[in-house]
């Protein structure tokens, strides 16, 4: 079991959305928070909210597309705070464009933030976790990291990479006998603003998720050392659907409205 009380919990993308709510939830459980984001003003707002809950947070502003900044900031955390107990690779970006509409910079940023940043960040903190004999690496992928869809080619590709990162890391840690747990989180669209305008054909079966519920389930999964959290339950059927012939799989994707879910996408207004 992972105890959050007095644990050092580092959350990337903590200035808004799921990262912000997760920070507040962990603060109520007595965690010592380390918050990363490129939005300095947003981090300060979250720090104030954490303090209002009698919690404590140290904030670090950095761009997760910058590998050297990740390394340098991680070293600062190790020097100033100490060993990180729970690392939550939460930060994510989405372009919401077709492959031909997305710019080179859009595509590279998707992979830098969604796929490479978790790798660089985990690599920076993992040795100290292993040496301490305790640690938990949480990676937020997506239902789009299990099943692809139109207008999310770069996003899904990067989230598939995040899913593979977690799975391979879990098995690697098992192989070497390292006492570090991992959790992969794969939610469907969430009402945070990041995916404003998306839709679902059968909301009773594949609902747009409420962020507070997602965070509650994430914290429970972390505390109980669950290796995998997929929301809603219907997304689990993707694993079985992949056994079907490709034309049947694609037809099901169309029938359930997944392949048109991004048609009305607007996304979050840039800060």
Buried (B, 14 or more C-beta within 10 A) or exposed (E): EBEBEEBBBBBBBBBBBBBBBBBBBBBEBBBBBBBBBBBEEBBBEBBEBBEEBEBEBBBBBBBBBBBEBBBEBBEBBBEEBEBBBBBBBBBBBBBBBEBEEBEEEBBBBBBBBBBBBBBBBBEBBBEBBBEBEBBBBBBBBBBBBBBBBBBBBBBBBBBBBBBBBBBEBBEEBEEEEBEBBBBBBBBBBBBBEBBBEBBBEEEEEBBBBEBEBBBBBBBEBBBEEBEBBBBBEBBBEBEEBEEEEEEEBEEBBEEBBBBBBBEEBEBBEEE
